[in-house]
Amino acid sequence: MSSSRRSGLLTRILWTPEQLESDRQEAISIFRVERMQEPLEEYLDHFDDAQDIMDELIESTVDLADLEAQAPSIVSNRAMLEGLRSMAGPPISADDLKILVDSTLSAQAIREDPDLPLRVTATIRAGLDRRRFPWVSEQREPSSEERIVAVIATAAMIAARRTQTSRRNEGKERQEALVRQTLLDGGFTEVTIPSSVISTVSEAPRPGQFCREVIFGDRKADIVVGLWDHRHMPIECKVSNSATNSIKRLNNDAAVKAVHWILAFGERQVVPVATLSGVYRLLNLKQAQEQGLTIYWAHRLSDLTEWIDATKGPWRRI
């Protein structure tokens, strides 16, 4: 780790490859423990809910034979539409479906475009999973076993997807709450930025203050901290569940924002930071650091608070 004074300012921390590897392995160990201790109940709750949806979808459409007749009510129901999207093989995401049918799928869009529900069902029929729903392409009634298999298989897919989404969101929320509490414990005050937009550093939190969920420049920051030496620290909270996912979370998002913020505000004005938990590749960590992103780990936020405290000095003006 290296950190020094430069023209009266404390430069950011640069971790050695050995330090990054050590913390990376500790974060992976923590991820393993948390992953295996996650309760099964959440998945089962999602499964039961999805099974009810698929039972209703199959029954209301008479085993999909009357799908078009029920299209308006299905497409206007968010849960039913999720079940419908999941019938394709592979399932079609909400964003992809909007592109495929050239519509937002909002309630207003459905009211203004009577043909929209039929375009949705036509898209699903074109991509219907013939392994789960073989009777549709064979133009016959399903056996009771085929119906059960289709419902259970689709419900499992929906439940798994919901659980994964919930895990990512909850992990990020926990990390943001942890960083927030760490700042409060360190004597910082949380403030609200009017319109949640910081266009210039004069609009940013003052020394000893921080704000959350704002547009910093023209990129969203999870937290922006007013450092004691009048610089600003935009913080991105990142949780990754795989080495591949870490590229998206760290390199293609947080590191890109760091480069943008430095260009927009100046290297002497901002110290872009990412707090990390989960699984990351060493190469990706090194690359992000080289792009100007300072890395701290959620399992040891004392490094972050110690560095922030070190920005106090004779130049402090409050």
C-alpha positions as CSV (number, residue, x, y, z in Angstrom):
1,M,0.0,0.0,0.0
2,S,1.3,3.5,-0.9
3,S,-0.1,6.8,0.2
4,S,1.7,10.2,0.4
5,R,1.3,13.9,0.6
6,R,1.5,15.8,-2.7
7,S,1.2,19.6,-2.8
8,G,-0.5,19.5,0.6
9,L,-3.0,16.8,-0.4
10,L,-3.1,13.2,0.6
11,T,-2.9,11.0,-2.5
12,R,-5.1,8.0,-2.8
13,I,-4.2,4.5,-1.5
14,L,-2.6,2.1,-4.0
15,W,-2.7,-1.5,-3.0
16,T,0.1,-3.9,-4.0
17,P,-0.9,-7.1,-6.0
18,E,-0.2,-9.1,-2.9
19,Q,-2.5,-7.0,-0.7
20,L,-5.2,-7.1,-3.4
21,E,-4.9,-10.9,-3.6
22,S,-5.1,-11.3,0.2
23,D,-8.3,-9.2,0.5
24,R,-9.7,-10.8,-2.6
25,Q,-9.4,-14.3,-1.0
26,E,-10.9,-13.0,2.3
27,A,-13.9,-11.6,0.4
28,I,-14.4,-14.9,-1.4
29,S,-14.3,-16.8,1.9
30,I,-16.9,-14.5,3.4
31,F,-19.0,-14.9,0.2
32,R,-18.9,-18.7,0.5
33,V,-20.1,-18.7,4.1
34,E,-22.9,-16.2,3.4
35,R,-23.9,-18.1,0.2
36,M,-24.2,-21.5,2.0
37,Q,-26.1,-20.0,5.0
38,E,-28.8,-18.4,2.9
39,P,-32.2,-19.7,3.9
40,L,-34.0,-22.0,1.5
41,E,-37.3,-20.4,2.6
42,E,-36.8,-17.4,0.2
43,Y,-36.5,-19.6,-2.8
44,L,-39.4,-21.8,-1.7
45,D,-41.6,-18.7,-1.2
46,H,-40.8,-17.5,-4.7
47,F,-41.4,-21.0,-6.1
48,D,-44.9,-21.3,-4.5
49,D,-45.8,-17.9,-5.8
50,A,-44.6,-18.7,-9.3
51,Q,-46.3,-22.1,-9.3
52,D,-49.7,-20.4,-8.5
53,I,-49.1,-18.0,-11.4
54,M,-48.3,-20.7,-13.8
55,D,-51.3,-22.8,-12.7
56,E,-53.5,-19.8,-13.3
57,L,-51.9,-19.1,-16.6
58,I,-52.3,-22.6,-17.9
59,E,-55.8,-23.0,-16.6
60,S,-57.1,-19.6,-17.8
61,T,-55.8,-20.1,-21.3
62,V,-57.1,-23.8,-21.5
63,D,-53.6,-25.2,-21.7
64,L,-52.5,-22.2,-23.9
65,A,-55.1,-22.9,-26.6
66,D,-56.9,-19.7,-25.8
67,L,-53.8,-17.6,-25.1
68,E,-54.8,-14.9,-27.5
69,A,-58.2,-14.5,-26.1
70,Q,-56.7,-13.9,-22.6
71,A,-53.8,-11.7,-23.9
72,P,-55.1,-8.3,-22.7
73,S,-55.6,-9.5,-19.1
74,I,-52.3,-11.4,-19.1
75,V,-50.1,-8.6,-20.5
76,S,-51.6,-6.0,-18.2
77,N,-50.8,-8.2,-15.1
78,R,-47.1,-7.9,-14.2
79,A,-46.9,-11.3,-12.5
80,M,-48.8,-13.1,-15.3
81,L,-46.6,-11.4,-17.9
82,E,-43.5,-12.6,-16.1
83,G,-44.9,-16.2,-16.3
84,L,-45.6,-15.7,-20.0
85,R,-42.1,-14.4,-20.7
86,S,-40.7,-17.4,-18.9
87,M,-42.5,-19.8,-21.2
88,A,-40.1,-19.0,-24.0
89,G,-36.9,-21.0,-24.5
90,P,-34.8,-19.4,-23.3
91,P,-37.0,-17.0,-21.3
92,I,-37.4,-13.5,-22.7
93,S,-36.4,-10.6,-20.4
94,A,-38.7,-7.7,-19.8
95,D,-36.3,-5.3,-21.6
96,D,-35.9,-7.7,-24.6
97,L,-39.7,-8.1,-24.9
98,K,-40.2,-4.3,-25.1
99,I,-37.8,-4.2,-28.0
100,L,-39.3,-7.2,-29.7
101,V,-42.8,-5.8,-29.6
102,D,-41.7,-2.1,-30.0
103,S,-43.5,-0.9,-26.9
104,T,-43.0,0.1,-23.3
105,L,-45.7,-2.4,-22.2
106,S,-47.1,0.2,-19.8
107,A,-50.8,0.4,-19.0
108,Q,-51.1,3.5,-21.2
109,A,-49.4,1.7,-24.1
110,I,-51.8,-1.2,-23.8
111,R,-54.8,1.1,-23.8
112,E,-53.6,3.1,-26.8
113,D,-52.5,0.1,-28.8
114,P,-55.1,-2.7,-28.8
115,D,-52.9,-4.9,-30.9
116,L,-50.0,-4.9,-28.4
117,P,-51.2,-7.9,-26.3
118,L,-51.5,-10.0,-29.5
119,R,-48.0,-9.0,-30.6
120,V,-46.7,-10.1,-27.2
121,T,-48.4,-13.5,-27.3
122,A,-47.3,-14.0,-30.9
123,T,-43.7,-13.3,-29.8
124,I,-44.0,-15.9,-27.0
125,R,-45.6,-18.5,-29.3
126,A,-42.7,-18.0,-31.8
127,G,-40.2,-18.7,-29.0
128,L,-42.2,-21.2,-26.9
129,D,-40.1,-23.9,-25.3
130,R,-41.2,-27.1,-27.0
131,R,-39.5,-29.3,-24.4
132,R,-41.7,-27.8,-21.6
133,F,-44.8,-27.4,-23.7
134,P,-44.7,-30.1,-26.4
135,W,-48.5,-30.4,-26.8
136,V,-48.7,-26.9,-28.3
137,S,-46.6,-27.5,-31.4
138,E,-48.1,-31.0,-31.7
139,Q,-51.6,-29.4,-31.6
140,R,-53.1,-31.7,-28.9
141,E,-54.2,-31.6,-25.3
142,P,-51.5,-32.2,-22.7
143,S,-51.4,-35.1,-20.4
144,S,-51.7,-34.4,-16.7
145,E,-48.0,-35.3,-16.3
146,E,-46.9,-32.9,-19.1
147,R,-49.0,-30.1,-17.5
148,I,-47.4,-30.6,-14.1
149,V,-43.9,-30.8,-15.5
150,A,-44.4,-27.6,-17.4
151,V,-45.7,-25.7,-14.4
152,I,-43.0,-27.0,-12.0
153,A,-40.1,-26.4,-14.5
154,T,-41.2,-22.8,-15.3
155,A,-41.9,-22.0,-11.6
156,A,-38.4,-23.2,-10.7
157,M,-36.9,-20.9,-13.4
158,I,-38.9,-17.9,-12.1
159,A,-38.0,-18.6,-8.5
160,A,-34.3,-19.0,-9.2
161,R,-34.3,-15.7,-11.1
162,R,-36.2,-13.9,-8.4
163,T,-33.9,-15.2,-5.7
164,Q,-30.7,-14.2,-7.6
165,T,-32.1,-10.7,-8.2
166,S,-33.1,-10.4,-4.5
167,R,-29.6,-11.6,-3.4
168,R,-27.9,-8.9,-5.6
169,N,-30.2,-6.1,-4.4
170,E,-30.0,-7.0,-0.8
171,G,-26.2,-7.4,-0.9
172,K,-25.8,-3.9,-2.4
173,E,-28.3,-2.4,0.1
174,R,-26.5,-4.0,3.1
175,Q,-23.2,-2.7,1.8
176,E,-24.6,0.9,1.3
177,A,-26.1,0.8,4.8
178,L,-22.7,-0.4,6.2
179,V,-20.8,2.4,4.5
180,R,-23.4,5.0,5.6
181,Q,-23.2,3.8,9.2
182,T,-19.4,3.9,9.1
183,L,-19.5,7.5,8.0
184,L,-22.0,8.4,10.7
185,D,-19.9,6.7,13.3
186,G,-16.9,8.7,12.0
187,G,-18.6,12.0,12.8
188,F,-20.0,12.7,9.3
189,T,-23.5,14.2,8.8
190,E,-25.8,13.0,6.1
191,V,-27.3,15.8,4.0
192,T,-29.8,16.0,1.1
193,I,-28.8,17.6,-2.2
194,P,-31.6,19.6,-3.9
195,S,-32.8,17.8,-7.0
196,S,-30.2,15.0,-6.2
197,V,-27.9,16.5,-8.9
198,I,-24.3,17.7,-8.3
199,S,-23.2,19.6,-11.4
200,T,-20.2,21.4,-9.8
201,V,-18.1,20.8,-6.7
202,S,-19.7,23.9,-5.1
203,E,-23.0,22.0,-5.0
204,A,-21.4,18.9,-3.3
205,P,-21.4,18.1,0.4
206,R,-19.1,20.3,2.6
207,P,-16.3,18.8,4.6
208,G,-17.7,16.4,7.2
209,Q,-20.9,15.8,5.2
210,F,-22.1,13.1,2.8
211,C,-25.1,12.4,0.6
212,R,-26.6,9.3,-1.0
213,E,-28.0,8.4,-4.4
214,V,-27.1,11.5,-6.5
215,I,-26.0,12.3,-10.0
216,F,-22.4,13.4,-9.6
217,G,-21.5,15.3,-12.8
218,D,-23.7,13.2,-15.1
219,R,-23.1,9.8,-13.6
220,K,-24.9,8.3,-10.6
221,A,-23.0,7.8,-7.4
222,D,-24.2,5.7,-4.5
223,I,-22.5,8.1,-1.9
224,V,-20.6,11.3,-2.2
225,V,-18.4,12.4,0.7
226,G,-17.1,15.8,1.5
227,L,-13.5,15.2,2.6
228,W,-11.8,17.3,5.3
229,D,-9.4,18.9,2.7
230,H,-12.3,20.0,0.5
231,R,-12.0,17.3,-2.1
232,H,-14.9,15.0,-2.8
233,M,-15.1,11.2,-2.7
234,P,-17.8,9.5,-4.9
235,I,-18.3,6.0,-3.6
236,E,-19.7,3.1,-5.6
237,C,-20.9,0.0,-3.5
238,K,-20.3,-3.1,-5.6
239,V,-21.3,-6.8,-4.8
240,S,-20.2,-9.5,-7.3
241,N,-21.3,-13.1,-7.2
242,S,-18.7,-14.4,-9.8
243,A,-15.4,-13.5,-11.4
244,T,-17.2,-12.9,-14.7
245,N,-19.8,-10.6,-13.0
246,S,-17.0,-8.6,-11.4
247,I,-16.0,-7.3,-14.9
248,K,-19.4,-5.7,-15.3
249,R,-19.7,-4.4,-11.7
250,L,-16.1,-3.2,-11.3
251,N,-14.4,-2.5,-14.6
252,N,-17.3,-1.6,-16.9
253,D,-19.2,0.4,-14.3
254,A,-17.2,1.7,-11.2
255,A,-13.9,2.2,-13.0
256,V,-15.5,3.8,-16.0
257,K,-17.2,6.3,-13.7
258,A,-13.9,7.0,-12.0
259,V,-12.3,8.0,-15.3
260,H,-15.3,10.1,-16.1
261,W,-15.3,11.9,-12.7
262,I,-11.6,12.6,-12.9
263,L,-12.0,14.1,-16.3
264,A,-15.1,16.1,-15.4
265,F,-13.9,17.5,-12.0
266,G,-10.1,17.1,-12.1
267,E,-7.7,14.8,-10.4
268,R,-7.1,17.2,-7.5
269,Q,-10.8,17.6,-6.8
270,V,-12.1,14.0,-6.6
271,V,-11.0,10.7,-5.2
272,P,-13.3,8.0,-6.8
273,V,-13.8,4.9,-4.6
274,A,-15.4,1.5,-4.8
275,T,-16.2,-0.6,-1.7
276,L,-16.3,-4.2,-2.7
277,S,-17.6,-7.5,-1.5
278,G,-18.0,-10.9,-3.2
279,V,-15.9,-12.5,-5.9
280,Y,-13.4,-10.6,-8.1
281,R,-10.4,-11.5,-10.3
282,L,-7.1,-10.1,-9.3
283,L,-6.5,-8.8,-12.9
284,N,-9.7,-6.8,-12.8
285,L,-8.8,-5.3,-9.5
286,K,-5.4,-4.2,-10.7
287,Q,-6.9,-2.8,-13.9
288,A,-9.6,-0.8,-12.0
289,Q,-7.0,0.6,-9.7
290,E,-4.8,1.7,-12.7
291,Q,-7.8,3.6,-14.1
292,G,-8.0,5.8,-11.0
293,L,-10.4,3.9,-8.8
294,T,-9.4,3.5,-5.2
295,I,-10.5,0.1,-3.8
296,Y,-11.7,-0.6,-0.2
297,W,-13.3,-3.8,1.0
298,A,-16.6,-4.0,2.9
299,H,-15.0,-6.5,5.3
300,R,-12.5,-3.9,6.4
301,L,-13.9,-0.4,6.1
302,S,-11.5,0.8,8.8
303,D,-9.1,1.4,5.9
304,L,-11.5,3.9,4.4
305,T,-12.2,5.8,7.6
306,E,-8.5,5.9,8.5
307,W,-7.7,7.4,5.1
308,I,-10.5,9.9,5.4
309,D,-9.3,11.0,8.8
310,A,-5.9,11.5,7.3
311,T,-7.2,14.2,5.0
312,K,-7.4,16.4,8.1
313,G,-4.5,18.8,8.4
314,P,-3.4,22.4,8.7
315,W,-5.2,23.2,5.4
316,R,-8.6,22.1,6.8
317,R,-11.1,24.9,6.4
318,I,-14.6,24.4,7.9
